Amino acid sequence: MLAIQIVYQQSLSVPICRHAEALDQIVTQLNVPKRVWKNQPGYASSLSTLYNKAMTDEREFDVVIAGGGMVGVSLARLLSDLGSSPRPRKIALIDRIAFDPDKAPLFARPQRYDPRVSALTLASKALFSKLGIWRHISEMRQCPYEEMRVWDAEGTGSVRFQANAVHQPDLGSIVENSVISSALYKGLTEQNNLTYLAPFNLAAVQRDEYGNPQIVSEDGSSICAKLLVAADGANSKIRQLASFATREWDYGHDAIVTTVQTEKAHQATAWQRFMPTGPLAFLPLGGDEEQRHCSIVWSVLTSEAERLMCLPEAQFNEALERAFESKLGRIECSDERFRVPLRQRHATEYFRDGIVLVGDAAHTIHPLAGQGVNLGFLDVIVLSEELHAGLKAGRRVNDKRILERYQCRRKPHNLQMMWAMEGFKHLFAGRTPATVWLRNFGLTQVDGFGPLKNLIARHALGME
Ligand SMILES: Cc1cc2nc3c(=O)[nH]c(=O)nc-3n(C[C@H](O)[C@H](O)[C@H](O)COP(=O)(O)OP(=O)(O)OC[C@H]3O[C@@H](n4cnc5c(N)ncnc54)[C@H](O)[C@@H]3O)c2cc1C
């Protein structure tokens, strides 16, 4: 917005008629309907009024990001941090819960881990490096994994992906979600164009006198945005309030997540066993020299999840060890278990009337390939690129062309990933001898054919 300020100051110091175009551009960026200013005695005075109003009104923002989860806060950083490009002048990040890093397990009880972790792709790690926060994550706790082993429970087929085959030091990193959030929130409010409002529990979205979204909190207070970004997660209230259509269905699976200590070291490897009832992943955790802690994501039928959740720890550990074929020896202990119902969901459109969806608000997929939040990070990279390009071209933040380009670039990619996950799920659920033979043959072929295997790995890592 520095550009706008400069143009504005220049416009005040010279005859107005010579700067009609520049003023037009400023008013466009301020998104004030022309009827408000065109009948004023002078462009400059009207512009001055508008500019000062926009600068001082703490309830009016260019962009409001609703949802300070990993995706929302990444977008807030991207839009506010990138100093050189034109940036939205006033951004607000809201969340119903104020983020408190002291509550993250790493700080509250360092000997334990956050049960929710993410397998970050190289593309996501590159984003964090660009934002200057990867070093914070590295200083806290993370585990780069150099290998990934995937195998079929009903046969001999298996694939082994290795970092050195794709000329990388690792295939990605396993990071606790609260560690990612702590790093993203560090220094966030130092950005002068960003306001963090929390707790702010969004209860309604109305329209102001100009038709822009007016975001109303549960306590009755409200703020206005030219562009409202819904980053409020899988059950997005904004998506529902604004009647975005979705295609969705239950997987009939629940994921059980917990942290375990194993007898043998995890060898900086991400392990995944595919069973007809769902996949089981052991994800290596950092901060333990003996490498004996893993985060597990065990997808099972809902009825089986109920049973497993009720088991005493020793029996749960035995069941888990059997399901994992004792690949890492005995499961010595496991932490508190959490159960997450799994649902596939995809919005049929990503934007409408000044509202745009990102992250899980736009799409949720099965965690079997660990891609959910990575897709969300790609959404925010593309949205911020398009916003910067649009502002540079003198467009408003809510210009349909900006949002259309965002949708065009992200929707096909997200859909492709969702269908791939769906295909995987069905392929591994099949129990007929032909299906079992086909997938084991397929896995063996992929494993034996380096170029294809590396191509798959490069796609999964976000390198393509
Ligand atoms: C078991 C499991 C394992 C997974 N593993 C991986 C993995 O390895 N790799 C990967 O890439 N992805 C993984 N995922 C997916 C990943 O966790 C999600 O994609 C990611 O958390 C979505 O982030 P988000 O910021 O879009 O939404 P959320 O994390 O849901 O954040 C939404 C935010 O909005 C706020 N909010 C909601 N409603 C309101 C409201 N009314 N007013 C104000 N604020 C509101 C919430 O407080 C929250 O802070 C996994 C998912 C599951 C279930």
The ligand as a Gaussian input file, in Angstrom:
#p B3LYP/6-31G(d) Opt

LIG

0 1
 C       -5.576000     -37.590000      11.894000
 C       -5.120000     -36.556000      10.930000
 C       -3.799000     -36.527000      10.496000
 C       -3.371000     -35.571000       9.569000
 N       -2.076000     -35.588000       9.128000
 C       -1.687000     -34.697000       8.191000
 C       -0.345000     -34.711000       7.674000
 O        0.494000     -35.518000       8.053000
 N       -0.008000     -33.805000       6.715000
 C       -0.921000     -32.896000       6.234000
 O       -0.589000     -32.123000       5.326000
 N       -2.175000     -32.842000       6.718000
 C       -2.583000     -33.717000       7.678000
 N       -3.862000     -33.664000       8.156000
 C       -4.766000     -32.588000       7.715000
 C       -4.492000     -31.287000       8.490000
 O       -4.512000     -31.531000       9.878000
 C       -5.530000     -30.227000       8.117000
 O       -5.547000     -30.103000       6.719000
 C       -5.186000     -28.869000       8.743000
 O       -5.178000     -28.939000      10.143000
 C       -6.187000     -27.808000       8.294000
 O       -5.744000     -26.555000       8.742000
 P       -6.694000     -25.277000       8.631000
 O       -5.893000     -24.132000       9.157000
 O       -7.281000     -25.176000       7.258000
 O       -7.924000     -25.593000       9.596000
 P       -7.941000     -25.762000      11.185000
 O       -6.675000     -26.306000      11.698000
 O       -9.180000     -26.544000      11.495000
 O       -8.081000     -24.272000      11.743000
 C       -9.299000     -23.580000      11.726000
 C       -9.210000     -22.398000      12.687000
 O      -10.420000     -21.647000      12.586000
 C      -10.881000     -21.313000      13.874000
 N      -12.342000     -21.176000      13.807000
 C      -13.240000     -22.127000      13.481000
 N      -14.486000     -21.639000      13.549000
 C      -14.372000     -20.342000      13.934000
 C      -15.308000     -19.312000      14.184000
 N      -16.633000     -19.512000      14.079000
 N      -14.849000     -18.097000      14.557000
 C      -13.515000     -17.875000      14.687000
 N      -12.588000     -18.821000      14.468000
 C      -13.013000     -20.036000      14.091000
 C      -10.425000     -22.465000      14.761000
 O      -10.315000     -22.074000      16.111000
 C       -9.074000     -22.826000      14.144000
 O       -8.021000     -22.109000      14.745000
 C       -4.303000     -34.616000       9.070000
 C       -5.622000     -34.623000       9.509000
 C       -6.037000     -35.586000      10.420000
 C       -7.493000     -35.599000      10.868000

